[in-house]
Amino acid sequence: MRAVDIIIKKRNGQELNKDEIDFFVEGFTDGSIPDYQASAWAMAVLLNGMTPQETTDLTMAMVNSGETLDLSPAVPLAVDKHSSGGVGDKTTLVVEPLVAACGLPVGKMSGRGLGFTGGTLDKMESIPGFNVNLTQDEFLSQLKRIGLVLAGQTAVLAPADGKFYALRDVSGTVDSIPLIASSIMSKKIAAGAQAIVLDVKIGLGAFMATQEEAKHLARFMVDIANLAGRKAVALISDMNQPLGIAVGNSLEVKEAIDTLQGKGPASFVEHCLDVAEQMLILGEAAVDGGEARNKAEGALKDGSAWGKFLELIKAQGGDVSYVEDPDKFPKAQFVEVVPSPVSGYLSQIHARAVGEASVDLGAGRAKKSDQIDHAVGIEILREVGDFLDKGDDLFIIHAASQADFDQAKERLLAAHKWSDSPVERLPLVYDIIR
């Protein structure tokens, strides 16, 4: 078997079989197939696509390129969630303990932020002492003990994905739906996920711009899960405006704490309940949406979800005093409310522009080597559809310097648009793919 023949076959729009895909992934991972051939193959996939079976075979080849984590010794069924990335998306911090409090174990491996989207690990590391670098034995032990883990993914899981991901970034093939789907699902399957709820974002602050693109990606990932013997469901959710109020690491942790204590923004609480509902159904902890919703709402109201969050922080070495008293988190040097410059209905809050402004403040990374400032960020105080009088509070900037504040203020004002007539509010979820 030769790599060039596999490239030509895919270039000509033909379907690759499992042996050909296994050969190519193994060869690229061990170095016997060079980058230039892998780039040509990735471009052929981008141009001609892959069938669900091809994409599943690619996913499993990447899973089998390294170690896999078997969660069955710890729990009979573990459920996971994955978000395709967004601005102000601290959903994991609330949904994980919420679902675990309902009796369904959650073992999640998360990533760091890059570009305009925030990373769950960066947010959790704003809690002093919180350890995201768990060994596989530590991961399994904690999952068995408290039914809840939130850690970083080790390099030994799906190493082929890391190589392909880096290659796609420099070969113009990032946008390939089969390659995106196999990248996401290979990491989830390698990490032991048996049931996966996928939160696929669309809009101005997401990588998928349209519902059609998002549904295509969601369908691919659900099909991969089914063909690989896993269960999955995908929500197509809005990311035209930031999710919730806070954008920035410790600010988002504080909002998650508020939410778990029953004081979160209404739209963010609703989104968390939507995701938790699907996780409980998929994880067989509820028979239908009504029972799942009641369980999730009950865990928020009775404080058990908050108790699980405290358990998580303690189990991974975090300083619980910061969580119990969020005023202990470091504060940015410049914190100022910016008022609305006009009266009218908010017609747009450009999520990507807000995310990029947050990165420039120091809350995210423009490149992997950048350091995170956990204290800086933005609080978006309004939502699309709100009416404001001139001078009403619009947003709050948490900045490390006056220059950073001034730059962020200008960008954030430009991210807001107004209308003289009423504007319809944005939906939270557009569709569910099963």
C-alpha positions in Angstrom: 0.0 0.0 0.0 1.3 3.5 -0.9 0.4 6.8 0.5 0.3 8.4 -3.0 -2.4 5.9 -4.2 -4.6 6.8 -1.2 -4.2 10.5 -1.9 -5.1 10.0 -5.6 -8.1 7.9 -4.7 -9.5 10.6 -2.4 -8.5 13.3 -4.9 -10.8 11.5 -7.4 -13.7 11.5 -4.9 -13.6 7.8 -4.1 -14.4 6.3 -0.7 -11.4 5.0 1.3 -11.7 1.7 3.2 -10.7 1.1 6.8 -7.3 -0.5 5.9 -6.3 2.5 3.8 -7.3 5.0 6.5 -5.5 3.0 9.2 -2.4 2.8 7.0 -2.3 6.5 6.4 -3.0 7.6 10.0 -0.4 5.2 11.3 2.2 6.3 8.7 1.7 10.0 9.4 1.9 9.4 13.2 5.1 7.4 13.1 6.7 9.7 10.5 6.9 7.3 7.5 4.4 9.5 5.7 5.7 13.0 5.4 3.9 16.3 6.0 3.6 17.2 2.3 1.7 14.0 1.6 -0.5 14.4 4.6 -1.2 18.0 3.5 -2.2 16.8 0.1 -4.5 14.1 1.6 -6.1 16.7 3.9 -6.8 19.0 1.0 -8.4 16.2 -1.0 -10.7 15.5 2.0 -11.5 19.2 2.3 -12.5 19.3 -1.4 -14.3 16.0 -1.7 -15.5 15.2 1.8 -15.9 11.9 3.5 -18.8 9.5 4.2 -19.9 8.9 7.8 -18.2 5.5 7.7 -14.9 7.0 6.4 -15.0 9.7 9.1 -15.7 7.1 11.7 -12.8 4.9 10.5 -10.6 8.0 10.6 -11.8 8.8 14.1 -11.1 5.3 15.4 -7.7 5.3 13.7 -6.8 8.4 15.6 -8.2 6.9 18.8 -6.0 3.9 18.4 -2.9 5.9 17.6 -2.3 6.2 21.4 -3.6 5.1 24.7 -7.3 5.0 25.6 -9.0 5.5 28.9 -11.4 2.9 30.1 -13.9 4.4 32.6 -15.8 1.2 33.2 -13.8 0.1 36.3 -14.8 3.4 37.9 -18.4 3.9 36.8 -21.0 1.9 34.8 -21.8 4.8 32.5 -20.0 8.2 32.3 -21.4 11.1 30.3 -19.4 14.0 28.8 -20.2 17.2 27.0 -18.3 19.2 24.4 -18.8 22.7 23.3 -17.5 23.8 19.9 -16.3 27.0 21.5 -17.7 30.4 22.2 -17.5 33.7 24.2 -18.4 33.6 27.8 -19.2 29.9 27.7 -18.7 28.7 31.2 -21.4 26.1 30.9 -19.1 23.2 31.9 -18.5 24.8 35.3 -22.2 24.6 36.1 -23.5 21.6 34.2 -20.8 19.1 35.4 -21.6 19.4 39.1 -25.3 19.8 38.3 -25.5 16.5 36.4 -23.2 14.8 39.0 -25.6 16.0 41.8 -28.4 14.1 40.0 -26.5 10.9 40.3 -24.9 10.7 36.8 -21.1 10.5 36.9 -19.3 13.1 34.7 -15.6 12.6 33.7 -14.5 15.4 31.4 -11.2 16.3 29.8 -11.1 19.9 28.7 -8.8 22.2 26.8 -7.3 25.7 27.0 -8.4 28.8 25.2 -6.8 29.9 21.9 -8.0 32.8 19.8 -11.2 34.5 20.8 -12.8 31.5 22.6 -12.1 30.9 26.3 -10.7 27.6 27.7 -12.3 25.7 30.6 -8.9 24.8 32.1 -7.8 28.5 32.2 -11.0 29.4 34.0 -10.5 26.7 36.6 -6.9 27.6 37.2 -8.0 31.1 38.4 -8.9 29.1 41.6 -5.5 28.9 43.4 -4.2 25.4 43.7 -6.7 23.7 41.3 -4.9 20.9 39.6 -5.9 20.1 36.0 -3.0 17.7 35.4 -4.2 14.4 36.7 -2.8 11.0 35.9 -5.1 8.4 34.5 -5.1 6.6 37.9 -6.0 9.9 39.6 -8.7 10.6 37.1 -10.3 7.2 37.5 -10.0 7.2 41.3 -11.7 10.6 41.6 -14.4 9.7 39.2 -15.2 6.6 41.3 -15.0 8.4 44.6 -17.1 11.6 43.9 -18.5 11.0 40.4 -17.0 14.1 39.0 -13.7 15.1 37.3 -12.5 18.1 35.3 -9.0 17.7 33.9 -6.7 18.4 31.0 -6.2 15.8 28.3 -2.8 14.0 28.3 -0.6 13.8 25.2 -0.8 10.0 25.1 -4.5 10.1 24.1 -5.1 10.3 20.3 -1.6 11.7 19.4 -2.5 11.4 15.7 -5.1 14.1 16.2 -2.5 16.5 17.6 -0.3 16.0 14.5 -3.3 16.4 12.1 -4.5 19.4 14.0 -1.2 21.2 13.6 -1.0 20.3 10.0 -4.5 21.6 9.2 -3.7 24.9 10.8 -0.9 25.6 8.3 -2.3 23.9 5.2 -5.6 25.7 4.8 -7.7 22.7 5.8 -9.0 23.8 9.2 -12.6 24.2 7.8 -13.1 20.5 6.7 -16.2 19.2 8.4 -15.0 15.5 8.4 -11.6 16.5 9.8 -13.2 18.8 12.5 -15.7 16.0 13.5 -13.0 13.3 13.7 -10.7 15.6 15.7 -13.4 16.3 18.3 -14.7 12.8 18.5 -11.4 11.0 18.6 -10.4 13.0 21.8 -13.8 12.2 23.4 -13.7 8.5 22.6 -10.1 8.1 23.6 -10.9 9.8 26.9 -13.5 7.1 27.6 -16.7 8.9 26.9 -19.6 6.5 26.5 -22.4 9.1 26.0 -21.6 12.6 24.7 -23.7 15.8 24.5 -22.4 18.1 21.8 -23.1 21.8 22.1 -22.5 23.1 18.6 -22.4 26.9 18.5 -23.4 29.1 15.6 -23.2 32.8 14.9 -20.9 35.7 15.1 -18.9 34.3 18.0 -18.6 30.7 16.7 -16.6 28.7 14.2 -19.8 27.7 12.5 -21.5 30.7 10.9 -24.8 29.2 9.8 -27.3 26.6 11.0 -26.6 24.6 7.8 -22.9 24.3 8.6 -23.6 23.5 12.3 -26.2 20.8 11.5 -23.7 19.2 9.0 -21.0 19.1 11.7 -23.5 17.9 14.4 -24.9 15.1 12.1 -21.3 13.9 11.3 -20.4 13.7 15.0 -23.6 12.0 16.1 -23.2 9.5 13.2 -19.6 8.8 14.3 -20.7 8.2 17.9 -23.4 5.7 16.7 -21.1 3.9 14.3 -18.4 3.7 17.0 -20.8 2.2 19.5 -21.3 5.4 21.6 -24.4 7.5 22.2 -24.6 11.2 21.3 -26.9 14.1 20.9 -26.1 17.6 19.6 -27.7 20.9 20.4 -27.3 23.7 17.9 -27.1 26.8 20.1 -26.7 30.5 19.7 -23.4 32.4 19.9 -24.2 35.7 18.2 -23.9 37.4 21.6 -21.8 36.3 24.6 -23.3 33.6 26.8 -24.2 35.0 30.2 -22.6 38.2 31.5 -19.0 37.5 32.3 -16.2 37.1 29.7 -12.8 36.4 31.4 -11.5 33.7 33.6 -12.1 34.6 37.3 -15.1 36.6 36.2 -16.6 33.5 34.6 -15.9 31.4 37.6 -17.7 34.0 39.8 -20.7 33.8 37.4 -20.7 30.0 37.6 -20.7 30.3 41.4 -23.6 32.7 41.3 -25.5 30.3 39.0 -24.9 27.3 41.2 -26.2 29.4 44.2 -29.4 30.3 42.3 -28.3 33.8 41.3 -27.2 33.4 37.7 -28.4 35.3 34.6 -31.7 33.9 33.5 -30.6 33.1 29.9 -27.4 31.4 31.1 -29.3 29.3 33.7 -31.7 28.2 31.0 -28.9 27.1 28.7 -27.3 25.1 31.4 -30.6 23.4 32.1 -31.0 22.6 28.4 -27.6 20.9 28.3 -28.1 19.1 31.6 -31.4 17.8 30.5 -29.9 16.2 27.4 -27.0 14.7 29.5 -29.4 13.1 32.0 -31.6 11.6 29.2 -28.5 10.3 27.3 -27.0 9.0 30.5 -30.2 7.1 31.4 -30.7 9.1 34.6 -34.1 10.3 33.4 -36.7 8.7 31.1 -37.7 11.9 29.4 -37.2 15.7 29.2 -39.7 16.4 31.9 -38.1 14.2 34.5 -34.6 15.4 33.5 -35.6 19.0 33.8 -37.2 18.5 37.2 -34.1 16.7 38.5 -31.7 19.4 37.2 -33.9 22.3 38.5 -34.1 20.5 41.9 -30.3 20.1 42.1 -29.9 23.8 41.6 -32.6 24.8 44.1 -31.6 22.4 46.9 -27.9 23.3 46.8 -26.7 19.8 45.9 -25.1 21.1 42.6 -23.3 23.7 44.6 -22.1 21.0 47.0 -20.8 19.0 44.2 -18.8 21.9 42.9 -17.2 22.4 46.3 -16.3 18.6 46.2 -14.7 19.0 42.8 -12.6 22.0 44.0 -11.4 20.1 47.1 -10.7 16.9 45.3 -8.4 18.6 42.8 -6.5 20.7 45.4 -8.3 24.1 44.8 -8.5 26.7 47.6 -12.2 26.4 48.5 -12.0 29.7 50.5 -11.9 31.6 47.1 -15.0 29.8 45.9 -16.9 30.4 49.2 -15.8 34.0 49.2 -15.3 35.2 45.6 -14.2 38.6 46.8 -10.9 37.0 47.4 -10.2 36.7 43.7 -7.6 39.2 42.5 -9.2 42.3 40.9 -8.0 44.2 37.9 -6.5 47.6 38.5 -9.0 49.5 36.3 -12.7 48.5 36.7 -15.2 50.9 35.2 -18.8 50.9 34.0 -19.4 52.2 30.5 -22.8 53.8 29.8 -25.0 53.5 26.7 -24.2 56.4 24.3 -27.7 56.4 22.9 -31.3 55.4 23.6 -32.8 52.4 21.7 -33.2 48.7 21.4 -30.0 46.6 21.3 -30.0 44.8 17.9 -26.5 43.3 18.1 -23.7 42.5 20.6 -21.0 41.0 18.3 -19.8 38.0 20.3 -16.5 37.6 18.4 -15.6 41.3 18.9 -16.2 40.9 22.6 -14.1 37.8 22.7 -11.2 39.5 20.8 -11.4 42.5 23.1 -11.1 40.2 26.1 -8.1 38.5 24.6 -6.4 41.9 24.1 -7.1 42.7 27.7 -5.1 39.6 28.6 -7.8 37.1 29.4 -6.9 34.9 26.5 -4.1 33.9 24.2 -3.3 35.1 20.7 -0.7 32.4 20.6 -0.1 29.3 22.8 2.9 30.8 24.7 0.9 33.9 25.9 0.3 34.2 29.7 -3.2 34.6 31.0 -4.3 37.4 33.3 -7.1 35.8 35.3 -8.4 39.1 36.7 -9.1 41.0 33.5 -12.2 40.7 31.3 -15.6 42.1 30.5 -19.1 42.1 31.9 -21.8 42.5 29.2 -24.7 43.8 31.1 -27.4 43.7 28.4 -28.8 41.3 25.8 -30.1 41.7 22.3 -33.7 42.9 22.5 -33.2 45.1 25.6 -34.2 48.7 25.6 -31.8 51.2 27.1 -32.0 54.9 27.8 -28.9 57.0 27.1 -26.6 56.7 30.1 -27.8 53.3 31.3 -25.1 50.9 32.3 -24.0 49.0 29.2 -20.9 47.0 30.1 -18.0 46.8 32.6 -14.3 46.6 31.7 -11.8 45.0 34.0 -8.4 46.1 32.6 -4.7 46.1 33.8 -4.0 49.6 32.4 -5.6 52.7 31.2 -4.5 52.1 27.7 -6.0 48.6 27.7 -9.2 50.0 29.1 -9.4 52.7 26.4 -8.8 50.3 23.6 -11.4 47.8 24.9 -14.0 50.5 25.4 -13.7 51.6 21.8 -14.0 48.1 20.4 -16.9 47.1 22.7 -18.9 50.2 21.8 -18.4 49.3 18.1 -19.6 45.7 18.9 -23.0 47.1 20.1 -25.6 48.2 17.6 -29.0 49.8 18.3 -32.4 50.1 16.6 -35.2 52.6 17.1 -37.9 49.8 16.8 -38.2 46.6 19.0 -35.8 43.8 18.3 -36.6 40.1 18.7 -34.6 38.3 21.3 -32.2 35.6 20.2 -33.1 31.9 20.8 -30.8 29.8 23.0 -31.2 26.6 21.0 -32.1 26.3 17.4 -32.3 22.6 16.9 -31.4 19.2 18.5 -29.7 16.5 16.4 -30.2 12.9 17.6 
